[in-house]
Amino acid sequence: MISAIRLRLADLEWVYKPKSFRRACDTVKTYASHYVNEALKSQGDAGEQSKTESQTLIRDLYEELKDPDLVRDQLAFARLKKEIHSSLGAEGRFSKTDLPRLPYLRCVLNETLRLYPQLPINVRFALKTTLLPVGGGPDGQSPMLIRRGAGVGYSVYHMHRQTALYGADANEFRPERWEGGSELSNKVGWGFMPFHGGPRTCLGMRKGARFCSREGSGLILRS
C-alpha cells in the first residue's frame, strides 16, 4: 500500500517515505549490489577471460551503462534467451509476427505485469446508481449500494496477488504459471488487468507489448 499511496501523490511522492519503505529499498539495493560488485570485481582480477555464462549480462550491461545501480536492476533468464535465440537468430530482429513463436517471452511479460502492474491502483466513478451483488456487510458478502457519482477505488496490485486466483505462490515470480495457452487467462478472467479493461483500456497496450518484446529480446540476446 505504501507504493500505491506514493503513486496517488504523484509529484509529491517525496513527502511520504516511511521508515519501512526506505528500509525495504535499502535491502533490495544491498542484495542486488552484492552480485553486481562480485561480477565486476572478478572481471577486474582476472580480466575479460574470467567471464562466466551467469555473469556475462552483468558485465556487458556495465560496459554499456557504466553504472552499477543501473546494472543492478537487470535480470537474465537462460531459458528465455534460448527461446529467443532459436526463434529469432543471433541478431534477434523482432516483428509483431514473431510473438506467437515466443511463448515463454509472453509468460515472462505476463508474470512481470502481474506482480508489478504499471498502474497498481485506479478509481472509477459510477455513471448511475447501481447495486453490486457482494462487497457490503461485515463479511463483504452482502449487496452494496453504489450511488451515482460515487468513486470506486480498486487495487490491481493486490488483486494480482490473490491466492484464490493464482495459488499459494501468488507472491512469487513464476512465469511457468502462464504456460498452457490461455488456460490461466480464462480461469482468472478480469483477475488479470495489467492495462485495466473496458472502454478505458490503456490505448498503448498492444504497442507496449510489442515494444517490451522487441527491446527485451535484444537485451537478452546480448547477454
N, C-alpha and C positions, 0 to 999 in steps of 0.2 A: 504493500500500500504506500510505502514511502515514495517509490518511484512514480506511482500514479498521482500522488499529491504534487510532486515536483513537476510532473507533466502539466497538470492543471495550472500551475503557477506561471508556466511559460517563461518569459524573460526574467521573472522574479524568482526562478527556482533557487537561486543562490541564498535566499533568506531561510530556506528550510533544508538544513543538512544536520539532522540529529546525530548523536554520537554513534548509534548503531549503524547508520548508513555509512559514515566515514570509516568506521572500523571494518565493515564488510568490504568496502572498496580497497582499503589497505591490504586486507587479507588476500584478495584476488590478485592485486598487483604484485605482492610479495611472492606469492606462489608461482605466478607466471614468469616473473622476472628472474627467478632462480634458474629456470631451464633455459631462458634466453641467454643469461650470463654464462651458464655452463657451456653452451654450444659455442659462444663467441670466445670463451677462454681456451677451449680445446683447439679451436682454429688458430688462435694466436700462438699456442705452444707447439703445434705440430704442422701448421701451415695448411694449404689448400688440400693436400692429400689426406688429411685427417677426417674429411667429411664422411659421415655415415648416412645411410638412407634416411634414418629418422631425424637427422639434424639438417639435411640439405635445405629444406624450405626456410628454416630459421635463418640460416646464413645467407641464402640468396636474397631473402627479404631485407636483411640488414645491409647487404651490399647495395641494394637499390634504395632503401629508405634512410639508412644511416641514423636510425633512431630506435633504440631497444624498446621504448614504450610502444611504438607502432608495431614492431615485430611481435611483441607480447600478445597482441590481440588476434594473431593469425593462427589457424589450425589446419593441419593437413590430414586428409583421410586417404589411407593407402588404397582401400577398396574403390573409392570414388575416382582416384587418379587412374587406376587400372581400367575402369569402365570408360572414362573419357578418352584415354589413350587408344583403347581398342576400337572405339566408335568413331572418333574424330581424327585420329592420327596424331603424330608428334606436334604438328602446328596448331591443332585444336581450333580450326576455323569453324565457328558456330553459326548456324542459322536456325530460324524458328522450326524448320522441318526436322531438325536433329533431336529435339526434346523427347519425342517418343522413344528414341533409341537410347536414352539415358535415364532409365527408370530409377536408379539409385540416386542420381543427382536430384530428381524430383523428390525422393524420400528425404534427402538431407535438407532441401529447401523447405519442405512442409514441416519438418520437425523443428527447424530453426524458427520459422514463423509461428509455430505453435507455442514454443516456450518464450519467444521474445517477439510478440506481435508489434508491428510498427506503431499502432495506436492502441495501447493497453486498456484504456477506458474511453467511454463515449457517453453522450447524452442525446436522447431524442425527446421531442415534445409531442404530446398527444393532439391530433387534429380534431378529435371528437371524444366525448365521454364513452368509456368502454369498461368492460368487466373482465379482468383476467381470471382464468379458472383456478389458478393457485397463486400463492405468494403472500396471502394475508393470514391473520391469526397467529397465535403463539408458535405454532409449529410450521408455519409457512405453507400449509396445505389447504387453506380456506380461500375462497374467491377474494379478489382485491379490486376495489373501485379505482379507476384512473380517470380523473376529470379532465375535460378539455383544457389544453394549455399546460397541463402538469408536465414537469420534466421527469424523465425516467432514465436514471443512470445505470450503466451496466459495465462489468469488468470482463473484457475478453481475456485478459491475463489470467484471472482466476478460473474462468470457465475452461480454458485450455489445459488447466492442470487438475481438473476434477477426476478423481479416481473412478467415479461412476461411468465416465466416458472413456478414459484412456487406460484404466487399470491401475494396479498398485504402484507401478513405476512411472506414474504420470509426471513426476517432477524430474525424471531422468531424461537425458538426451539419448534417444534410441531410434535412429532413422528407420531401422528394420520394421518398426511397427506399421509403416506405411506400405510395406510390400504386400503384394496380393491384389494389385489393381485398385479398384475403387471400393474395396470391401470396407475398410475403416471409414472412408469418407461417407459412404452410405449409412454406416452404423451411427456415426456421431451427428450427421446432418448439420443443423445450424450450430452444433457444438464446436465447429471449426470455422472461425471467421477472421482470418488474418487481415483481410481487406474489408471486413464488415459485409453487409449484404443489403439486398433490397434495392429500391430506386436510387439510393445514395451510395452504392458500392463504389469503392475507390476507382476513379477513372484510369489510373495508371496501373491497374492490376496486371493485365496481360503484358504490357510493355515492361513493367518492373520485373516480372518473372523471367522474361527473355534476357533482360539486362543482367540479372543475377546469374543466370545460367551461363551466359557468354563470358562475363568477367570472372566468375568463379572457375570455370573450366580453364581459362587461360592461366590463372594464378596457380591452380593445382598442377597443371602440366609443366610449369616452370620449376616445380619443387623437386 
